[in-house]
Amino acid sequence: MRAMILAAGRGERLRPLTDEVPKSLVEVRGETLLERHLRNVQAAGIRNVVINLGWLGEKIVECVGSGKQFGLEVVYSQEG
């Protein structure tokens, strides 16, 4: 089974936080939203994840990389 995490949004309602950080990398209680999702996906036994990218997507790739640190295999889908 594969999970898809939708992380392409701009996060208009979280501005000005999202002017320089993608919405999925905003921290809540010391953990980014994306880290929380990846941890929960891994705990559910899913090992393959697709993350779609949009606003500041390169920062998401820098943070997550291959997903190995989360025990996952992550691939990316860039929105045009």
Buried (B, 14 or more C-beta within 10 A) or exposed (E): EEBEBBBBBBBEEEEEEBEEBBBBBBEEEEEBBBBBBBBEBBEEEBBBBBBBBBBBBEBBBEBBEEBEEBEBEBEBBEEE
